Amino acid sequence: MVLIKAKRDDLLVPLSSVSGIIERRHTLPILSNVLIERAAGSLSFLATDIEIQITSRGSVESSGEARAVTVGARKLVDILRALPDGSEVTLQQQDKRLLVKSGKSRFVLQTLPAEDFPRLAKPAGEASRFSLPQKALRRLLGLVQYSMAQQDIRYYLNGLLMVVEDKSLKLVATDGHRLAYASMALESKLPRQEVIVPRKTVLELAKLLSDGEEEVRIELSATQASFAFGSVELVSKLVDGKFPDYTRVVPVGHKNKLTIGREVLRQSLLRAAILSNEKFRGVRWVLTDGSLKIVSSNTEQEEAEETLEVGYKGDALDIGFNVNYLLDVLNNVAGSEVECLFGDAASSALMSFPSEAEFKYVVMPMRI
């Protein structure tokens, strides 16, 4: 029974869109599979890891009754990638197997029943719905996502806070040592809603969004977030927890201000990082009138020192930071200049960019 006959890329593109969330090892074998469903003139691929579900749809020539099958996603992706560009591919069901044919190549894959494939249930209750250009959401995610925690025991930090309020969308990420905040205006006025989107969902979403003006339709409920764009729909469970009050973390009243070229600072930190302690990654900033000295050392008694002429007129300061946290923001936020505000050596520093009015980055100092 022929399930579908199509060009290689008509199958590979939607299949690649969904297969990124599939884990290598699963306790449930069916979670390593992708659900392929054929209806009149359309074909859909669905993958899930129980927490996230991605569906990608394509239009193909098909006739006959609707059919569904689940097959190993990574194996099918690898087979299709290995076939020549532009080749015709036939997927054919044979008992409990899927036959993949193209030219003189033939592959037989094991299948599992489509009716056993798990799906995320539709959430009950009301949801906030709004749209924005894909490139706007992609850019906003890029400004903050590197600050999310990884496998932190405080599970609510392993994700991104998304706040919808009036006509604004705010994204906040923190791992307890640094915090990134970015916001943008929305066209429609919405009631306030806060959700924590899991880290894996954020990374997958950033990967799938395009840099175009096409819209992404967002739906936020109490338990789920849905993002629909192009032929893709990504649905994710939310992190159930209380995110820290980010408004209390952003320092106010810091009077010591440093303005410096972003690339000059980035290059200096990259050089200083070479001789920083491999475990703690600390660098010292020694600030005096008109001067910034960046110093690092390690357990082998090796040292690096960079002195930069800067427009600084504040208090003399000697403050330590994790160099990776500084490089993260300088690598991910564009702009020719960066502004740094300091209190004292024990206070968080606030970094901002004249080119990104709605962005703030707070980094905790460290003892060196």
C-alpha positions as CSV (number, residue, x, y, z in Angstrom):
1,M,0.0,0.0,0.0
2,V,1.7,3.2,-1.2
3,L,1.6,5.8,1.6
4,I,3.2,8.7,-0.3
5,K,5.2,9.4,-3.4
6,A,7.1,12.7,-3.4
7,K,10.4,14.5,-4.1
8,R,13.1,13.9,-1.5
9,D,13.1,17.5,-0.2
10,D,9.3,17.6,0.1
11,L,9.7,14.9,2.8
12,L,13.1,15.8,4.2
13,V,12.3,19.5,5.0
14,P,9.2,18.9,7.2
15,L,10.7,15.8,8.7
16,S,13.9,17.7,9.7
17,S,11.7,20.5,11.3
18,V,10.2,18.0,13.8
19,S,13.0,15.6,14.5
20,G,15.2,18.0,16.5
21,I,13.3,17.3,19.7
22,I,13.6,13.6,19.5
23,E,16.0,12.2,22.2
24,R,18.6,9.5,21.4
25,R,17.4,7.2,24.2
26,H,13.8,6.7,25.3
27,T,12.1,4.5,27.8
28,L,9.2,4.5,25.4
29,P,10.4,3.2,22.0
30,I,7.5,5.0,20.2
31,L,9.0,8.4,21.3
32,S,11.9,7.7,18.9
33,N,9.4,7.6,16.1
34,V,7.7,10.2,14.0
35,L,4.0,10.0,13.2
36,I,3.4,10.4,9.4
37,E,-0.2,11.1,8.5
38,R,-1.6,11.3,5.0
39,A,-5.0,12.9,4.2
40,A,-6.4,14.2,0.9
41,G,-3.6,16.3,-0.6
42,S,-1.7,16.8,2.6
43,L,1.0,15.1,4.6
44,S,1.9,15.8,8.2
45,F,4.9,14.8,10.4
46,L,4.5,14.9,14.2
47,A,7.2,14.3,16.8
48,T,7.0,14.5,20.6
49,D,9.0,14.0,23.8
50,I,5.9,14.2,26.0
51,E,6.8,17.8,27.0
52,I,7.0,19.3,23.5
53,Q,5.1,18.4,20.3
54,I,6.1,19.7,16.8
55,T,3.9,19.2,13.7
56,S,5.0,20.1,10.2
57,R,2.7,20.0,7.2
58,G,3.2,19.8,3.5
59,S,1.0,19.5,0.5
60,V,1.6,16.5,-1.8
61,E,-0.2,14.5,-4.4
62,S,-2.1,11.7,-2.7
63,S,-5.2,9.7,-3.3
64,G,-7.1,7.1,-1.4
65,E,-8.1,6.9,2.2
66,A,-6.3,8.6,5.1
67,R,-3.4,6.6,6.5
68,A,-1.0,7.0,9.4
69,V,2.2,5.2,10.4
70,T,5.1,5.8,12.9
71,V,8.7,5.0,12.0
72,G,12.1,5.8,13.4
73,A,12.7,9.5,12.8
74,R,16.4,9.7,12.8
75,K,16.8,6.6,10.5
76,L,14.3,8.0,8.0
77,V,16.1,11.5,8.1
78,D,19.5,9.8,7.5
79,I,18.1,7.8,4.6
80,L,16.6,10.8,2.9
81,R,19.7,12.9,3.4
82,A,21.8,10.2,1.8
83,L,19.7,10.1,-1.3
84,P,20.6,12.3,-4.3
85,D,19.0,15.8,-4.7
86,G,15.8,15.8,-6.6
87,S,15.2,12.1,-6.4
88,E,11.7,10.6,-6.3
89,V,10.9,8.7,-3.0
90,T,8.1,6.3,-2.4
91,L,7.0,5.3,1.1
92,Q,5.0,2.1,1.1
93,Q,3.4,0.3,4.0
94,Q,3.9,-3.5,4.2
95,D,2.4,-5.2,7.2
96,K,4.3,-3.8,10.2
97,R,7.1,-2.3,8.1
98,L,7.7,0.8,6.0
99,L,9.4,0.3,2.6
100,V,11.4,3.4,1.4
101,K,12.2,3.2,-2.3
102,S,14.1,5.6,-4.5
103,G,15.6,4.6,-7.9
104,K,17.5,1.4,-7.2
105,S,17.8,2.0,-3.5
106,R,15.4,0.1,-1.1
107,F,15.1,0.3,2.7
108,V,12.8,-1.6,5.1
109,L,12.1,0.1,8.4
110,Q,10.2,-1.2,11.5
111,T,7.0,0.6,12.4
112,L,4.8,0.9,15.5
113,P,1.0,1.4,15.6
114,A,-0.1,5.0,14.9
115,E,-2.9,4.8,17.4
116,D,-0.3,4.3,20.2
117,F,1.4,7.6,19.4
118,P,1.0,10.1,22.3
119,R,-0.2,13.6,21.7
120,L,-0.4,16.6,24.0
121,A,-4.0,17.3,25.1
122,K,-5.5,20.7,24.3
123,P,-5.4,22.9,27.4
124,A,-8.6,23.9,29.1
125,G,-9.4,27.5,30.0
126,E,-8.7,30.8,28.4
127,A,-5.5,31.7,26.5
128,S,-3.8,34.9,25.3
129,R,-3.4,35.1,21.6
130,F,-1.2,37.5,19.6
131,S,1.0,37.6,16.6
132,L,4.4,39.2,15.6
133,P,6.9,38.8,12.8
134,Q,9.1,35.7,13.1
135,K,12.3,37.8,12.9
136,A,11.2,40.0,15.8
137,L,10.6,37.0,18.1
138,R,13.9,35.3,16.9
139,R,15.8,38.5,17.6
140,L,14.2,38.8,21.1
141,L,15.1,35.2,22.0
142,G,18.6,35.8,20.8
143,L,19.0,38.7,23.2
144,V,18.3,36.7,26.3
145,Q,18.3,32.9,25.8
146,Y,22.0,32.4,26.7
147,S,21.3,33.5,30.3
148,M,19.0,30.5,31.0
149,A,20.2,28.0,33.5
150,Q,21.1,24.4,32.5
151,Q,19.9,21.6,34.7
152,D,19.6,23.8,37.8
153,I,18.0,22.3,40.9
154,R,15.8,25.5,40.8
155,Y,13.9,24.0,37.9
156,Y,12.1,27.3,37.2
157,L,15.4,28.9,36.1
158,N,15.8,26.2,33.3
159,G,13.6,28.2,31.0
160,L,12.5,31.7,29.9
161,L,10.0,34.0,31.5
162,M,7.5,35.3,28.9
163,V,5.4,38.2,30.2
164,V,2.5,39.7,28.2
165,E,1.1,42.9,29.5
166,D,-1.0,45.6,27.8
167,K,0.8,46.2,24.5
168,S,4.2,44.7,25.4
169,L,6.0,41.3,25.4
170,K,8.9,40.9,27.9
171,L,11.4,38.0,27.9
172,V,13.6,37.4,31.0
173,A,16.3,34.7,31.6
174,T,18.5,34.1,34.6
175,D,20.7,31.4,36.0
176,G,21.1,33.2,39.4
177,H,24.5,34.7,38.4
178,R,23.3,37.0,35.6
179,L,20.0,38.2,34.1
180,A,19.0,39.2,30.6
181,Y,15.9,41.3,29.9
182,A,14.4,42.3,26.6
183,S,11.0,43.7,25.6
184,M,9.1,44.8,22.5
185,A,5.8,46.5,21.7
186,L,2.8,44.5,20.5
187,E,-0.1,45.8,18.3
188,S,-2.9,44.6,20.5
189,K,-3.6,45.2,24.2
190,L,-3.6,42.0,26.2
191,P,-4.3,41.1,29.9
192,R,-1.2,40.4,32.0
193,Q,0.1,36.8,31.8
194,E,3.3,35.2,32.9
195,V,4.6,31.8,31.7
196,I,7.9,30.0,32.0
197,V,8.8,28.3,28.7
198,P,11.2,25.3,29.1
199,R,14.8,25.7,27.9
200,K,14.5,23.0,25.3
201,T,11.5,24.6,23.7
202,V,13.2,28.0,23.6
203,L,16.3,26.5,21.8
204,E,14.2,24.6,19.3
205,L,12.0,27.6,18.6
206,A,15.0,29.9,18.0
207,K,16.3,27.3,15.5
208,L,13.0,26.9,13.6
209,L,12.0,30.6,13.3
210,S,13.0,32.4,10.1
211,D,14.5,35.8,9.7
212,G,11.5,37.0,7.6
213,E,8.4,39.2,8.2
214,E,6.0,36.1,8.1
215,E,4.0,36.0,11.3
216,V,4.3,33.7,14.2
217,R,0.9,33.1,16.0
218,I,1.4,32.7,19.8
219,E,-1.1,31.2,22.2
220,L,-0.4,31.2,25.9
221,S,-2.6,29.3,28.4
222,A,-2.0,28.4,32.0
223,T,-0.3,25.1,31.1
224,Q,0.8,25.3,27.5
225,A,2.4,27.6,24.9
226,S,1.8,27.2,21.2
227,F,3.8,28.8,18.4
228,A,2.5,28.4,14.8
229,F,4.4,29.7,11.8
230,G,4.7,28.7,8.2
231,S,3.9,25.0,8.0
232,V,5.1,24.4,11.6
233,E,3.3,24.3,14.9
234,L,5.2,23.9,18.1
235,V,3.3,23.1,21.3
236,S,5.0,22.9,24.7
237,K,4.1,22.3,28.3
238,L,5.1,25.1,30.6
239,V,7.4,25.0,33.7
240,D,5.2,25.1,36.8
241,G,7.0,27.4,39.2
242,K,7.5,31.0,40.4
243,F,10.1,32.9,38.5
244,P,12.2,35.4,40.6
245,D,11.1,39.0,40.6
246,Y,13.3,40.4,37.9
247,T,12.4,44.0,38.7
248,R,14.2,43.8,42.0
249,V,17.3,42.4,40.4
250,V,17.9,45.3,38.0
251,P,20.0,47.8,39.9
252,V,18.9,51.5,40.0
253,G,20.9,54.5,41.2
254,H,24.4,53.3,40.1
255,K,26.4,56.4,39.4
256,N,29.7,55.0,38.1
257,K,29.3,54.9,34.3
258,L,31.7,53.4,31.7
259,T,31.1,53.7,28.0
260,I,33.3,51.6,25.7
261,G,33.4,50.1,22.2
262,R,31.8,46.7,22.2
263,E,34.3,45.0,20.0
264,V,37.3,46.6,21.8
265,L,36.0,45.2,25.1
266,R,35.2,41.8,23.6
267,Q,38.6,41.3,22.1
268,S,40.3,42.4,25.3
269,L,38.2,39.9,27.3
270,L,39.0,37.1,24.8
271,R,42.7,37.7,25.3
272,A,42.4,37.9,29.1
273,A,40.3,34.7,29.2
274,I,43.2,32.7,27.9
275,L,45.0,32.9,31.2
276,S,42.0,33.0,33.5
277,N,41.4,30.1,36.0
278,E,39.8,27.3,34.0
279,K,37.4,26.5,36.8
280,F,36.2,29.9,38.0
281,R,36.9,32.0,34.8
282,G,37.4,35.2,36.7
283,V,38.7,38.5,35.4
284,R,39.3,41.7,37.4
285,W,38.2,45.1,36.2
286,V,40.3,47.9,37.7
287,L,38.7,51.2,37.0
288,T,40.4,54.6,37.6
289,D,39.9,58.0,35.9
290,G,40.1,57.5,32.1
291,S,41.4,53.9,32.4
292,L,40.1,50.3,32.5
293,K,42.6,47.6,33.4
294,I,41.5,44.0,32.7
295,V,43.5,41.4,34.7
296,S,43.4,37.6,34.9
297,S,45.6,34.9,36.5
298,N,45.5,31.2,37.0
299,T,46.8,28.5,39.4
300,E,50.1,28.2,37.4
301,Q,50.9,31.8,38.5
302,E,50.4,33.0,34.9
303,E,48.9,36.5,34.3
304,A,47.3,38.6,31.6
305,E,46.8,42.3,31.7
306,E,45.1,44.7,29.3
307,T,44.9,48.5,29.8
308,L,42.3,50.5,27.8
309,E,41.8,54.2,27.7
310,V,38.1,54.9,28.4
311,G,35.8,57.7,29.2
312,Y,35.4,56.9,32.9
313,K,35.1,59.6,35.6
314,G,33.6,57.6,38.5
315,D,34.9,56.1,41.7
316,A,38.1,53.9,41.6
317,L,36.9,50.3,41.5
318,D,38.4,46.8,41.6
319,I,35.6,44.4,40.7
320,G,35.7,40.7,39.5
321,F,33.4,39.0,37.0
322,N,33.1,35.6,35.3
323,V,34.5,36.3,31.9
324,N,32.2,33.9,30.1
325,Y,29.1,35.9,31.3
326,L,30.6,39.1,29.9
327,L,31.5,37.5,26.6
328,D,28.0,35.9,26.3
329,V,26.3,39.3,26.2
330,L,28.9,40.9,23.9
331,N,28.7,38.0,21.5
332,N,24.9,38.0,21.3
333,V,23.9,41.7,21.4
334,A,24.9,43.8,18.4
335,G,25.9,47.5,18.6
336,S,29.1,49.5,18.5
337,E,29.1,50.6,22.1
338,V,28.2,49.2,25.5
339,E,27.4,51.1,28.7
340,C,28.3,49.7,32.1
341,L,26.9,51.0,35.4
342,F,28.6,50.1,38.7
343,G,27.8,50.6,42.4
344,D,30.7,49.2,44.4
345,A,32.8,46.1,44.2
346,A,30.1,44.0,45.9
347,S,27.2,45.3,43.7
348,S,25.8,43.9,40.5
349,A,26.8,45.7,37.3
350,L,24.2,46.8,34.7
351,M,25.2,46.5,31.1
352,S,23.1,48.2,28.3
353,F,23.5,49.1,24.6
354,P,22.5,52.4,23.0
355,S,21.5,50.3,19.9
356,E,19.1,48.2,22.0
357,A,16.9,50.5,24.1
358,E,14.7,47.8,25.5
359,F,17.5,45.5,26.6
360,K,19.3,45.2,30.0
361,Y,21.9,42.7,31.3
362,V,22.7,42.3,35.0
363,V,25.8,40.4,36.1
364,M,26.8,39.6,39.6
365,P,30.4,40.3,40.7
366,M,32.7,37.5,41.9
367,R,35.6,37.5,44.5
368,I,38.9,36.9,42.8
